[in-house]
């Protein structure tokens, strides 16, 4: 039996696996290779679209399917296979039309498997696409085909807080929504958070709860950390709410956070 067989690390990317230059540091890459070569399951859980994650290949090594679009899509980066997909129905289109009418200044991105469209453009949608390295495709709302997997609202934080309150009041529990950054509010089908998909993937792989480890730094990682319980980790650069939620802390993302976790597991197993 390999040293790490049955052990699963599921990590966030930005601010966790990726350093401040948005790269995978050599120390972390070497540790991940060691973990995988010795039987470990390693993959990422990110708010990024799969196309944005693929920019990090082939440097990003995984040995299990990954979670993209903030939990809405489980896809194997090695093969392109889809394991689980949250298809948002016609109610999502009605909600977007309502939000644009109510908050016309808010940028709106519609994420489909493999591509995303901007249906209401602003400076934040422009900047977001540059940051994640995806070409900006603009479409009218009625031109965007289904299935949709995620909706991003982008504006100043104060405006998005108003939009969030309206969304909660008008649509109650019909969607799962949370901030990934102060200027990005992400909406998926209910039951498809990072945490929901992490549990599904853990069970799909047959990993025991005591051998399941999650790592994250942002508010959209709260559910991801919660499902790992005592095996939840956060880098020192994480937001205060995440440092409080995580059961363990690691060095910051510029100091080998993932390598440090693997070193701990190397001693444990």
N, C-alpha and C positions, 0 to 999 in steps of 0.2 A: 504494500500500500504506500502511495506517495505521501510525503510529509503533510501537504496541505489538501489532500483529497477530501472533498465535502465541505471545504471552507470557502466562503463567498464574501468578497469585498465589493461593495457597490458605492461608488463615490460620485459626488458632484464634480463638475469641471471647473468653471470660472471661480477663482478665489480659493480653490481647494486642490484639485489635481494640477491645474494650470497656475504658473507663477504670475507675477505682476507684469511680465512681458507677454502673457498669453501663450506660454510655451510649456512643454513638459520637460522639467529639468532632468539632466542626465542621471542624477542620483535616484530620482523617482523612477525613471524609465528602467534603470538597471534592477531596482528592487521589484518592480512589477514583473519583469522578465523572470527573475528568480522565483517569484511567487507562482507564476503560471507554469514554469518548467517543472516545478515540484507539485503539480496537481491542483493548484488553487483556481477557483473561479473568480475572474476579475472583469468588471464592466463599469459603465458610467450611467448616471441618472442626471439628466440635464434639461434645462429649459430650452436649450438650443434645438433648432430643427436638425433633422438628420444630415441635410446637405451641409450645414455649418459644421457639424461634428466631423464629417468626412474630410474636411480641410486638414484635420490633424492626422489623417492616415498618410503613410503607414507608420508614423511614429507612435500613434496611439495603439497599443497592443491590448486586446481583450481576449478572454477565453470563455465568454458567456454573452448572451444577448444583452443589449443596452436599452435604457429607457430614455427617450427623447421627447421633445415637445411637452416638457413638464409633467410627464406621466401618461400622456394621451396615446403614445405609440411605443410598443416594445418591438425592436428590430435588431437583428443580428448584423452588426457592422461588417462582419467577415464574409457574409454570404448575401446580404440584402434581404433575407427572409423576414417577413412580418409574422410575429407571434400573437400580437394583441393590438387592436386599433379601436379607439373611441370615436365612433362616427356621430357627430352632432347632427340632429335632425333639423327640420324646417323651422322649428321654434327658435333655433339659433339665428337664422337669417332674419326672422321677425325682430328678435332682440337687437341685432346689430343695426337694423334700419331705425328702430326706436332710439337707440343710443346716439346715432349720428344726427337724428332730428333734434334730440334734446341737448346734445353736446357737440355741435358742429366743429368746434375747435380741436376735438380729440382725434388723434390719428388712430386708424384701425387697420390691423393686419389680419388676414384670414390665412391660416395655415392648413394646407392640404398635405397628404403624404407626398413628400419629395419636392414640394414647391410652396411658396407663400405669395400672396398678393396683397397689395395695399389698396384698400377701397376708400380710404379717406386719408389724404396725405398731409403731413406737416413736417416741421423740422426734426421732430423726434423719429419719425419713420425713416427719414433720410439718414439720420445719424445711426440708427439701429442697424440698418442694412450694411452700412460701411463697417461698423464694429464687428458684425458677425460674418462679414465676407460674402454676402449673398447679393446677387443682382436684384435690383428693385423692379418688380413688375407691378404696374398699376392697372386696375380693372374696375369697372363699375360693379356695384354689388350684385346686380342680377346676372352678370357675366361669369361669376365665380361658381364653378361646378362643385358638386358634392362628391365624396365625403369631406367635411371639414373636421379637423382634429383639435384645433385650438384657435382662439381669438385673442389678439393682443390689443389693448388700448394704451395709447402713448400720449402723455402730456405732462405739464407741471404737476407735481404731487398733489397740490391743493385742489386742482381741478379734478384729478383722478379720484380723490377722496369723495368729492361730491358725486362723481359718476358711480363710485362703489356704493354709496348710500342709496342712490336711486336704484341700482341694480338689485341690491338686497331687498329693498322695499317692494319693488315691482315684481321681481322674479323669485323671491324667497330662496328655496333650496333646490331650484331646478338645475343650477349649474354649480361647479366648483370654481372659485375665483380667489386669487391672491396676488399680492405684489411680488414680483421677482426683483425689481429695482424700484426706487421711489417714483420713477417716471414710466414704469411699465407694469400694467395690471393685466394678468393673464387669466383667461377663462377657458375651462374645458368641461366636458360632460361630467356630471356628478359620478363619483366612484372611480375617477381616473387621476387622482393626485399622484405625485411621486411615491408617496407611501402606499397607496392602493396597488400601484403597479409593482412596487418592490416586493410586497407580500405575494402577489400573484407569481412573480418571477422566482422568488425563493422557493415556493411550493412546487412550481413547474420543474425546477432543477432538483428537487428532492433534498434541499439543504435543511438541516435541523436548525431550529431557532438559535441554539447556543453557538452555532458556527457561522452566524450571519452578522456581518459588520457593515455599518453605513457611516459615511463621512459627508459633511456639508458645512457651508458657511453662511448661507443666506436665508431669508425668511421663507423662501419657497422650498427649503430643506427641512422645515419643521416636521412634516409628516414622515419624511424619509428617516429622520433620526428617531422619531417616536416608535416606529415599527421594529427597530432593533433593540430598544430598551437599554439594558446595561452595556450593550455592544455598540453604542452610538458615540461617535467622535466628531470633534470640530477642531479646525486649525485655530491658532491663537489670533489670527486676523479676522475671525468670524464676528458677525454682529452680536451685540450683547445678549439679545434674546436667544441666539443660537448657542452661545457659550453657556448660558444658563440651562438650556434644554439638553445639551449633550452630557453624557455621563463621564466622558473623558476628553481631555484636551491634548492636542498635538502641536508641534512647532508650526509656525506660520507657513503659508504656501510658498514663500521664498526660501524656506529652510528645510525642505524635504518632509512635508507632512505625511505623504503617503509612504515614503520610505520608512519613516519612524513607526508607522502603524505596522508595516510588514516586519520590522525588526522586533516589535513586541510579540507578534504572532509567531515569529521564528523561535522565540524563547518558550512560548506557550505550548506549541505543538511539537 
